[in-house]
Amino acid sequence: MFLTLQQIKKSFGQGESKVDVLKGIDLEMEQGEFCVLLGPSGSGKSTLLNIIGGIDQADEGEIVIHGEQMADMKEKRLTIYRRKHLGYIFQMYNLIPNLTVRENIEVGAYLSDKPLDVDELLHTLGLYEHRNKLPNQLSGGQQQRTAIGRAIVKNPDILLCDEPTGALDYKTSKEILKLIETVNEKYGNTIIMVTHNDAIKDMATRVVRLKDGMIRSNVINEKRVHAENLEW
């Protein structure tokens, strides 16, 4: 198994103000899966994503990726692991304003021992003709494409997406979802996406629903819908 989570628990606060956010999460995933995490606000989706990504630490439980336990990694080793094996796509693009599209993507390439070809990726992203523009010369969709490029150029084992279409309009959201779908199919990266948009589940291979810090359902999607055919 590529990714295994066992009894992941996480709480915030102390005493009477303590809130149990994750209450024993068990989850397994094969390499190359496209997993969507669904649930209402406060269900623990983003917390779980951050723990998988090594941004936050679980209070209890263990995570095993490629046979390696994250709990056994010291801070320096964990930083190297995040840098080389994980890609992050957030709702906020966090691009470097004084670097061009190409240069923003190259920042990700420098962090990897096995980066993808930048020119090929620019074509895949539909950004080649915009490669010399600065972020303030781009649309929101083009900025998100650049952010995706920066994450995926590292050729990460896992691509973590936290509401990547949350700030985008309907048309641009579908374009970004189509791009993430293409990335999954072309490069074989495991994708874990947090979203409030229930329709997005139809394009995933695995749909995990969380509520009150627990997994309520975990199903394999037998009838996937291509991103371009999603409706909401």
C-alpha positions, 0 to 999 in steps of 0.5 A: 500500500502506498499511503496508510493512515492508522488511528490519526487523532488531532485536537486543538486547545486545552482543558474546557476549550479543547476541540477534538478535530480528528477522532481516529482516521484510518485510510489506505490509498494506492499510488496514482489514486485521485482521492476527494475529501468531502465534508462540512466546515469543521469536519477535519478535511484540511487538518487531515490534509495538513497532517498528510503533508507534514505541515501539522503533526498528529497527536496520535496514530501513524502515517506510512508513505512508501513504507516509511513512517513520518513519525520517525522523521526528524525535522530536517528529514521531514523538510527534505521529504516535503520538498522532494516528495510532496506538492501543494496547491492552495486556494491562494496562489502564493506566486512570487510577484517579481518572477515570471511564470517560467521562473515561478515554476522553475522555483519548484524544479530546483527543489527536485532531483527528478523535475519534469521538463519545464517547457513540456509542462508549460505546454501542458498547462496552456501557459507557454505563450504566457511564460514571460509574464509576471503574475499581475499580468495574468488572470486568476485561472492563469495564476492558479495554473502557474501555482499548479505548475510550480507544485507539479514540476517537482514530480511529487509522489503526492499532490495535495490540493486544498480548495484549488478552485475555491476562488475561481468562477465556474468556467475557470474552475472546470479548466483547473479541474481538467488540468489536475485530471490531466496531471493525474493521468499523464504523470501518475501522481497521487492526488488528494483534494479537499473541496466543499463542491460535492460535484467534484467527487464524480471525477475522483477514483476514491471519495472519502466523506468526513463529519465531526472528525470521523470518516463516515464513508470511503468508497471507490468511484466505479463511474468516473466523470471527466472534469469537462462533463461535471455540472454544478 
